[in-house]
Each structure stands twice: as structure tokens, then as C-alpha cells.
Amino acid sequence: MLDRIIRPIDSVQDWFGFIVAFLIWPMLFITVFEVFMRYAFNSPTTWGFEATTFCYGLHFILGLGYTYLYDGHVRVSVFVNLIRPSKRAIISLLCHLIIFIPVYIGLTFGATEYAISSIQDLEHSWTAWSPPIYPFKTLMALGFFMLLLQGVSATCKDIRTLARGEE
């Protein structure tokens, strides 16, 4: 039963993370172009720094769920690794239910409201380049939602571990 929840979330997250990984390429090309223009022609662009900041921000925020899927977030697990999987699952389940899921529900809703407000105002950056930033705020909400989904998957995995009685 839980696998019917876990599998689709994990596979979508895996696919999404694979796609998001390609954001490194525009960031790389923009950075190289900016450095070339600055040092070869003494003519830096007005948009290069901001564009790389947007690419990096998207790469970071949209990759949160993928990183969580593959247990890539930094954590101190010295004590947790010393206990049995069933007790580890209980601790993880409690952390997910008490902290993780409520926090990311709040962040997802907050970011979504932030994005909707930005879309309604057709918000642009205050810099000289002045690109629209509502698409980026919308993608920020998506990133939090993807991390929330991965938290639901991790919670289901904890429940599955407890149901199986894994020691």
C-alpha cells in the first residue's frame, strides 16, 4: 500500500532532479561569457551576475527534494546510526510529523502566496537589467512543494519500516 505512494513520488523526484541538474550548464556558460566580456573586452554585462544568481538559486531550490531522496543533506547522525532501524524509523517519523511536514507545508503555502502576489504585480527586479522575477518566485514554491512531497515519501518509508518490524 505505502509503495503506491512512495514509488511515484520517488520516480518523479528522480526525473525532476535529473532535469534540474542541467541548470548548471546555463550558469556555466553565462559565467564564462561574463568573465570573457569583463577581462577580454573590459565590457561586463548588466545581466550576467543576476542571471547566474537566478540559475544558482533555481538549481539549489529545485534540487532540494532530489537531494533528500538520495540522503544528500548534511546532518549529524552519529547517535542515530548506532541504534536499530526500527528505533531510527520512530525518531525519523516523529521528526517528519512534528517538524518537517508542518514546516514545509507552511513554506510551500507561503512561497505560493508570495508567487501569486508577484504574478499579479508582474514583479520585476529593481536592477538595471530588470528581468521579471515572478517566474523565479513560482519555481521557488515548486521547489518547496517537491521537498514536501519527498518528506511525505520519507514518512511513508518510516511507516513501512515499522510495519515490517525491521531490526
Protein Blocks (a to p, Z undefined) as FASTA:
>chain_A
ZZmmmmmmmmmmmmmmmmmmmmmmmmmmmmmmmmmmmmmnopacfklmmmmmmmmmmmmm
mmmmmmmmnopaccdfklmmmpcfklmmmmmmmmmmmmmmmmmmmmmmmmmmmmmmmmmn
opacfbfnopafklmmmmmmmmmmmmmmmmmmmmmmmmmmmmnopZZ
